[in-house]
Amino acid sequence: MTELKHFIEGYFGVINQADQEHIISFFEHKELKKGSMVLHADQQCNFLSFIQSGYFRMFAYSDGNEVTQWIGSKGYFVVDLASFLTNNPAKWNIQAVTDGELLSISKENYGKLTEIVPKWKDLEKIFLVNCFSAMEQRIFTHLSMTTEERYLSFFENNKELFNQVPLQNIASMLGMTPETFSRIRKKLSK
């Protein structure tokens, strides 16, 4: 839980100890084995999970192929946010890529935070704005960079993923075929 505590302090700034403890008390620890499904598309996402350890990916199927939307690691949240907020069925599958640990809060307990933590609505707004800002940045990157530039930028910021996650998942997340990804890797390693 200390990782979550550090995240809350760093992400939201000054928050009193009592509120911090209330928030953390609603999260439950879960251990998952590599390959375990956390969420299946078409189910309702009833939890928000903080990654304590391991790697998790969000993916969907398109024309029989897996399309990776995101790969998360320690210190990030993993959730089908649209499903969590709107009660609609999830569009994304969430799977453990390695053995890992999640700290999860149920939708029911998430709703209770508004009653218990006076600043929760402000904190939630900060969280959602940052989620959408990250998504906008990814869209901008896909629209404005070449495949090689996307590869280089992602590699510089996520070197550890290249040894932990199947490369076809990274290629998919970057909007490349495995062949293009491999060609760029080979070219840049010379």
C-alpha positions in Angstrom: 0.0 0.0 0.0 3.0 2.3 0.4 3.2 2.7 -3.4 -0.4 3.8 -3.5 0.3 6.2 -0.7 3.2 7.7 -2.5 1.1 8.0 -5.7 -1.6 9.8 -3.9 0.8 12.2 -2.3 2.7 12.9 -5.5 -0.4 13.0 -7.8 -2.8 15.0 -5.7 -0.3 17.1 -3.6 -1.1 17.9 0.0 -3.9 15.7 1.3 -4.4 15.2 5.0 -3.4 11.9 6.6 -7.0 10.9 7.6 -8.3 11.4 4.0 -5.3 9.5 2.7 -6.0 6.6 5.0 -9.7 6.6 4.2 -8.9 6.3 0.5 -6.3 3.6 0.9 -8.5 1.6 3.2 -11.0 0.9 0.4 -8.4 -0.8 -1.8 -8.1 -4.6 -1.7 -4.9 -6.5 -2.6 -5.0 -9.0 -5.4 -2.2 -11.2 -6.7 -2.4 -12.4 -10.4 -0.5 -14.9 -12.4 0.8 -14.2 -15.9 -2.0 -14.6 -18.4 -4.8 -14.0 -15.8 -7.7 -12.0 -17.1 -8.6 -9.1 -14.9 -11.5 -8.0 -17.1 -13.2 -9.3 -20.2 -14.7 -7.1 -22.9 -18.5 -6.9 -22.7 -18.5 -7.2 -18.9 -19.1 -4.1 -16.8 -15.9 -2.8 -15.2 -16.7 -2.5 -11.5 -13.2 -1.7 -10.2 -10.3 0.7 -10.5 -7.0 -0.9 -10.0 -3.6 0.5 -9.0 -0.6 -1.6 -10.3 1.5 -2.5 -7.3 3.8 -4.8 -9.4 3.9 -6.4 -12.8 2.7 -5.5 -16.2 -0.9 -5.4 -17.4 -2.3 -4.7 -20.8 -5.6 -3.4 -22.2 -6.5 -4.9 -25.5 -9.4 -5.6 -27.8 -10.0 -7.8 -30.9 -10.3 -6.3 -34.3 -10.8 -8.4 -37.4 -9.4 -11.4 -35.5 -6.3 -9.5 -34.3 -5.4 -8.3 -30.8 -5.1 -4.6 -30.6 -3.2 -3.4 -27.6 -4.4 0.0 -26.3 -2.1 0.4 -23.3 0.5 -1.5 -21.2 0.6 -0.4 -17.6 3.3 -1.0 -15.0 4.0 -0.3 -11.3 2.6 3.0 -10.2 -0.2 3.3 -12.8 -3.9 2.6 -12.8 -5.6 0.1 -15.0 -9.3 0.4 -15.8 -11.8 0.5 -18.6 -12.6 4.1 -17.6 -15.7 4.5 -19.9 -17.2 1.3 -18.5 -16.3 2.2 -14.9 -17.9 5.7 -15.2 -20.9 4.9 -17.4 -21.9 1.4 -16.3 -21.7 0.3 -20.0 -20.0 -2.9 -21.0 -16.2 -2.8 -21.3 -14.7 -2.4 -24.7 -11.3 -3.6 -23.4 -9.9 -6.8 -22.0 -7.4 -6.4 -19.2 -4.7 -9.1 -18.7 -1.7 -9.7 -16.6 1.3 -9.9 -18.9 3.5 -11.0 -16.0 2.8 -12.1 -12.5 1.6 -9.0 -10.7 -0.2 -7.4 -7.8 -3.1 -5.0 -8.0 -4.7 -2.8 -5.4 -8.4 -2.5 -6.4 -11.3 -0.4 -5.3 -14.8 -1.5 -6.2 -17.2 1.0 -7.9 -19.4 0.9 -4.8 -16.5 1.9 -2.5 -15.3 4.4 -5.0 -18.7 6.1 -4.8 -18.5 6.2 -1.0 -15.3 8.3 -1.2 -17.4 11.3 -2.0 -19.2 11.0 1.4 -16.1 10.3 3.4 -13.4 12.5 1.8 -14.6 16.1 1.5 -12.1 16.9 -1.3 -12.8 13.8 -3.3 -14.7 15.5 -6.2 -11.7 17.9 -6.7 -9.2 14.9 -6.5 -11.4 12.9 -8.9 -11.4 15.8 -11.4 -7.6 16.0 -11.3 -7.4 12.3 -12.0 -9.8 12.4 -14.9 -8.2 15.5 -16.5 -4.8 13.7 -16.3 -6.3 10.5 -17.9 -7.7 12.5 -20.8 -4.5 14.6 -21.2 -2.5 11.3 -21.4 -4.9 10.0 -24.1 -4.7 13.3 -26.0 -0.9 13.0 -26.0 -1.1 9.5 -27.3 -3.4 10.5 -30.1 -1.2 13.5 -31.0 1.9 11.2 -31.0 0.1 8.8 -33.4 -1.0 11.6 -35.7 2.2 13.7 -35.7 5.1 11.3 -35.5 6.5 8.8 -38.0 6.6 5.1 -36.9 10.3 5.4 -36.3 9.8 8.5 -34.1 7.1 6.8 -32.1 9.3 3.8 -31.6 12.2 5.9 -30.4 10.1 8.1 -28.1 8.4 5.1 -26.6 11.7 3.2 -26.2 13.4 6.1 -24.4 10.6 6.4 -21.9 9.8 2.7 -21.4 13.1 0.7 -21.9 12.1 -1.8 -19.2 9.0 -2.9 -21.1 11.1 -4.3 -24.0 12.4 -7.0 -21.7 9.2 -7.8 -19.9 6.4 -7.7 -22.5 5.9 -9.5 -25.8 7.2 -7.2 -28.5 4.0 -7.8 -30.6 2.0 -6.1 -27.8 4.3 -3.1 -27.9 4.1 -3.0 -31.7 0.3 -3.0 -31.6 0.2 -0.3 -28.9 2.4 1.9 -31.2 0.1 1.2 -34.2 2.6 -0.9 -36.1 2.7 -4.4 -37.5 5.2 -6.7 -35.9 7.1 -6.7 -39.2 7.4 -2.9 -39.2 8.4 -2.9 -35.5 11.1 -5.5 -36.2 12.4 -3.6 -39.2 12.7 -0.4 -37.1 14.4 -2.2 -34.2 16.9 -3.8 -36.6 17.6 -0.5 -38.4 18.2 1.4 -35.1 20.4 -1.3 -33.5 23.0 -0.8 -36.3 
